[in-house]
Amino acid sequence: MNETKPVVVIVGAGFGGLEAAKRLKHVPVGVKLLDRNNYHLFQPLLYQVATAGLTPTEIAYPVRAIFRKQQNFTFYLAEVTGLDTAARRLQTTIGRVDYDYLILAPGSESSFFGLDSIEAHAISLKNLDDAIAIRNHLLRMFELAAHESDPEARQALRTFVVVGGGPTGVECAGALSELIRLVLVKDYPDLDFSDVRVLLLEMKDRLLNGFPADLAASAVDTLEQKHVEVHLKAAVADFDGRQATLQDGSTILTRTVIWAAGVQAGSLLVKSGLKAARQGRLVVEPRLQVPGHPEIFVIGDAAYLEDGGQPLPQMAPVAIQQGRLAAANIEKMLHGEPPESFIYRDPGSLATIGRNAAVARVKGVHFKGFLAWLVWLSVHLFWLIGFRNRLLVMINWAGDYLFYERAVRVITMNTDPRGRPSPDS
Ligand SMILES: Cc1cc2nc3c(=O)[nH]c(=O)nc-3n(C[C@H](O)[C@H](O)[C@H](O)COP(=O)(O)OP(=O)(O)OC[C@H]3O[C@@H](n4cnc5c(N)ncnc54)[C@H](O)[C@@H]3O)c2cc1C
């Protein structure tokens, strides 16, 4: 890389950071992309890793492979720990990195809303390690249940609580119920599956906030047909690893709480000293720049920008479109042209609820059922990074669909959801 060229440093190889780096391919700059992982993660399919449908490598793709042919690109495997805006410098686990332009795209992390017991005992679904931990944990619960003679303890092992009625919670609950009732039922012929419970808890009075009301209602019907118990206005207040307590005082004996209830900014943004809004997202101007720092852009989940009085959703299309614009604006600034404002082009919303079922809103049209499911399938395959992954995922999905299987029913670690040795292993 020619170091006399301006250096654009990008933090995060997620949807936003990746798109920005690609868009800078033919711009006369040096692009340095930093991430704590050496792969790009396709988060929308994390729930399928968690429910044994896909392997981790089918939804994660090495960053270096993606940029193999980009001459002006360098990758750094590093955790970014601090930002010195005056010196235009980042502190990282591999030393300091200077920038002329900075694109911050570190995404978000799970938020437990200050509920310490839930943070300690629940499993969130935000990264690859979480998804693998959930898969191991779910399969382990059935192994333990198979040999548990105490009926109450057995019931707790076979009760699965998913918290959060957004797309992640809905997709996870649907896939979990299908894993249990279509696949695991064949693996445990001696286990009674009639009282296995999958509960989806949502604190608001509806699921899928952000989707039209008719689709949200349809999602409830479909989930219930798939034996998921949907509880609205149900907020979890405490979970000690054996029992979940709701805000109304009621209790659920369970060993499993999967947390898909909210996200917040990571510690890098919190420590940056830059102006933050709701969930710790950094406030940006319409051109995606930080107020007072035209050389710093923030994009994706980490950025707070309103559209029609509402914050832009924390979704992949927002991050991708913002990544593209941040890179284009840097190019404009290099040419002495004014940067452009961000205009979000909403491609619609999709959520799948298992086999043959999904809800979709595309260009104002609402549809559900098999057609929506086909749209969901094609969109996710189209967006999956890397041809190899697309093909593997397609083969896996076809196998699961035809034979009611889940390819990845293996327990790979004797650890609890937090990565500590499992007390039951
Ligand atoms: C389970 C799940 C399902 C989802 N489903 C959908 C869906 O169906 N449709 C949809 O549109 N959106 C979905 N989303 C949301 C979507 O994934 C995010 O909005 C999107 O990933 C945000 O992109 P981003 O570039 O801002 O951040 P991310 O894609 O999260 O990438 C951030 C990157 O930054 C890296 N990073 C973070 N901090 C540091 C640091 N300090 N140092 C170094 N590297 C760092 C991370 O390792 C990561 O690679 C889902 C999210 C989850 C968790």
The ligand as a Tripos MOL2 file, in Angstrom:
@<TRIPOS>MOLECULE
LIG
   53    58     1     0     0
SMALL
NO_CHARGES

@<TRIPOS>ATOM
      1 C1        -29.5600  -12.6420   15.4180 C.3       1 LIG1
      2 C2        -29.7020  -11.4390   14.5100 C.ar      1 LIG1
      3 C3        -30.5590  -11.5080   13.4250 C.ar      1 LIG1
      4 C4        -30.6880  -10.4070   12.5640 C.ar      1 LIG1
      5 N1        -31.5360  -10.5050   11.4910 N.ar      1 LIG1
      6 C5        -31.6130   -9.4850   10.6120 C.ar      1 LIG1
      7 C6        -32.4190   -9.5860    9.4550 C.ar      1 LIG1
      8 O1        -33.0740  -10.6110    9.2230 O.2       1 LIG1
      9 N2        -32.4450   -8.5380    8.5890 N.ar      1 LIG1
     10 C7        -31.7130   -7.4030    8.8170 C.ar      1 LIG1
     11 O2        -31.7470   -6.4880    7.9990 O.2       1 LIG1
     12 N3        -30.9720   -7.2620    9.9220 N.ar      1 LIG1
     13 C8        -30.8860   -8.2740   10.8200 C.ar      1 LIG1
     14 N4        -30.1070   -8.1440   11.9530 N.ar      1 LIG1
     15 C9        -29.4400   -6.8710   12.2020 C.3       1 LIG1
     16 C10       -28.2030   -6.7230   11.3540 C.3       1 LIG1
     17 O3        -27.4110   -7.8760   11.4680 O.3       1 LIG1
     18 C11       -27.4290   -5.4850   11.8360 C.3       1 LIG1
     19 O4        -28.2610   -4.3690   11.7250 O.3       1 LIG1
     20 C12       -26.1940   -5.2940   10.9920 C.3       1 LIG1
     21 O5        -25.3110   -6.3810   11.1560 O.3       1 LIG1
     22 C13       -25.4870   -3.9940   11.3780 C.3       1 LIG1
     23 O6        -24.3590   -3.8620   10.5770 O.3       1 LIG1
     24 P1        -23.0810   -3.0670   11.1260 P.3       1 LIG1
     25 O7        -22.1230   -3.0090    9.9960 O.co2     1 LIG1
     26 O8        -23.5150   -1.8020   11.7500 O.co2     1 LIG1
     27 O9        -22.5100   -3.9540   12.2940 O.3       1 LIG1
     28 P2        -22.1730   -5.5210   12.3530 P.3       1 LIG1
     29 O10       -22.6480   -6.2360   11.1400 O.co2     1 LIG1
     30 O11       -22.6770   -5.9630   13.6710 O.co2     1 LIG1
     31 O12       -20.5890   -5.5600   12.3410 O.3       1 LIG1
     32 C14       -19.8260   -4.9810   13.3560 C.3       1 LIG1
     33 C15       -18.4270   -5.5370   13.2530 C.3       1 LIG1
     34 O13       -17.5750   -4.7720   14.0980 O.3       1 LIG1
     35 C16       -16.7010   -5.6240   14.8240 C.3       1 LIG1
     36 N5        -16.3430   -4.9120   16.0510 N.ar      1 LIG1
     37 C17       -17.1770   -4.4090   16.9850 C.ar      1 LIG1
     38 N6        -16.4890   -3.7400   17.9470 N.ar      1 LIG1
     39 C18       -15.1860   -3.8520   17.6070 C.ar      1 LIG1
     40 C19       -13.9860   -3.3900   18.2110 C.ar      1 LIG1
     41 N7        -14.0100   -2.6630   19.3370 N.pl3     1 LIG1
     42 N8        -12.8070   -3.6900   17.6220 N.ar      1 LIG1
     43 C20       -12.7800   -4.4260   16.4600 C.ar      1 LIG1
     44 N9        -13.8920   -4.8720   15.8520 N.ar      1 LIG1
     45 C21       -15.0850   -4.5880   16.4090 C.ar      1 LIG1
     46 C22       -17.5280   -6.8810   15.0350 C.3       1 LIG1
     47 O14       -16.6870   -8.0040   15.2380 O.3       1 LIG1
     48 C23       -18.3120   -6.9750   13.7270 C.3       1 LIG1
     49 O15       -17.6270   -7.7330   12.7680 O.3       1 LIG1
     50 C24       -29.9550   -9.2240   12.8180 C.ar      1 LIG1
     51 C25       -29.0930   -9.1650   13.9160 C.ar      1 LIG1
     52 C26       -28.9600  -10.2670   14.7510 C.ar      1 LIG1
     53 C27       -28.0260  -10.2050   15.9370 C.3       1 LIG1
@<TRIPOS>BOND
     1     1     2 1
     2     2     3 ar
     3     2    52 ar
     4     3     4 ar
     5     4     5 ar
     6     4    50 ar
     7     5     6 ar
     8     6     7 ar
     9     6    13 1
    10     7     8 2
    11     7     9 ar
    12     9    10 ar
    13    10    11 2
    14    10    12 ar
    15    12    13 ar
    16    13    14 ar
    17    14    15 1
    18    14    50 ar
    19    15    16 1
    20    16    17 1
    21    16    18 1
    22    18    19 1
    23    18    20 1
    24    20    21 1
    25    20    22 1
    26    22    23 1
    27    23    24 1
    28    24    25 2
    29    24    26 1
    30    24    27 1
    31    27    28 1
    32    28    29 2
    33    28    30 1
    34    28    31 1
    35    31    32 1
    36    32    33 1
    37    33    34 1
    38    33    48 1
    39    34    35 1
    40    35    36 1
    41    35    46 1
    42    36    37 ar
    43    36    45 ar
    44    37    38 ar
    45    38    39 ar
    46    39    40 ar
    47    39    45 ar
    48    40    41 1
    49    40    42 ar
    50    42    43 ar
    51    43    44 ar
    52    44    45 ar
    53    46    47 1
    54    46    48 1
    55    48    49 1
    56    50    51 ar
    57    51    52 ar
    58    52    53 1
@<TRIPOS>SUBSTRUCTURE
     1 LIG1         1 GROUP 0 **** ****
